[in-house]
Amino acid sequence: MRTAFHMKLRPGCADEYRKRHAAIWPELLRSLREAGISDYTIWLEPESGILFAQRRMKSPDRVCALREDPVFRRWQEFMEDLLEQNPGGSGPLWSTLQEVFHMD
């Protein structure tokens, strides 16, 4: 199953966001793969700071379990200064996108 979502960078954080993803932790990649995530891509719209992400996943339940993974939680904390956050500190502000067209 493919899913997509968007997040928003804080102003002036695009270069640092790229830098951190260029050096993504191998243990985070392992956690994502173990959760059934593959073919994961993030794009940036530079003018607005909007990030668009698309990924394939085997099971939404396995992906939800990532919230309890210590490596994933450390990554979320590491990235929180770059991304707009949900009120109350529950992670980055994001929205799921609905697919309206796909061409194979």
N, C-alpha and C positions, 0 to 999 in steps of 0.2 A: 504494500500500500504506500502511496506517495502522500506526503503532507507538506504544507507550506505555512510559514508564519512570518510576521515582521516584527522588528524591534526598532528602537531609535537610539542613535548615538547622541551623547552629549556634545555640544558644540566644541570643535577643535580636537576631537578624539580619534578621527579617522586614521591618522598615521600610526598612533599607538595601537589601535585595534588591529590593523594589518600586521604590525610588528609582533604582537602577542600570538596571533594565529599562525604566523610564519614559523613560530617556535612552539607550536602546540605540543603539549606533553604527551609522550607515547602512552603513558598510563591512562590518560583521558581517552585517547583513540581506542585503546583496548576496552575501556568501560562502555564506550558508545557501541562498539562492535558486539560486545557481549549482550547489550540490550537490544540487539537486532537492528541497529541503525546502519545504513549503508548509503552510498551515493548522496552524500551530504554536501551541499553547496550553499555558500552565503554570498550575496551580491550587495553592493553599496550604491545607493543613489547619492552622489557626493553633495549636491546642492541642499538636500533636505536632511541628510544624515540617516535616512531610512535604510535599514538592512532588511533584505528579503532572503529568506532561507527556504530551501526545499530539501527534503530527505526521503529516503525509502525506509520503511520500518516493517518488521515482521509482525509486531503486536503492540498496540497502544499501551497495554498493561505493562509490558516489559519496559517501555520507555518511561512510563510514570514511575516505575521503581527506581529510576536513576536519581530521583530526588533524595533518596536515602544513601546513595553511593558516596562515600567520603571524597573520592577524587573529583567527582562531578560537583559536589558542594564546594570544594576548595576552588575549582575553576570559576564557579559562579561568584564567589567572594573576590577572586582575583580580577574579575571583569566588572565588578559592580561600579567602580569609579568611572567607567567609560560609557555605561548604558543608563538610560532613564530607568528608574526603579519603581516597582509597585509601592504604594503607600504601605507602611508597616514592615518594610524590609523582607518581603516574600519573594524576592528575585526580580529579574528584569521585567519591565512592562512589555508585554508582547500580545499579539492577537493572531489567532489562527485564521488562515485565509481559506475561502471556499473555492474549489476548482470549478471553473465555468467552461473551460475548453482544454482539450488535450489532443495532440496529433502525434501518433507514433510514426 
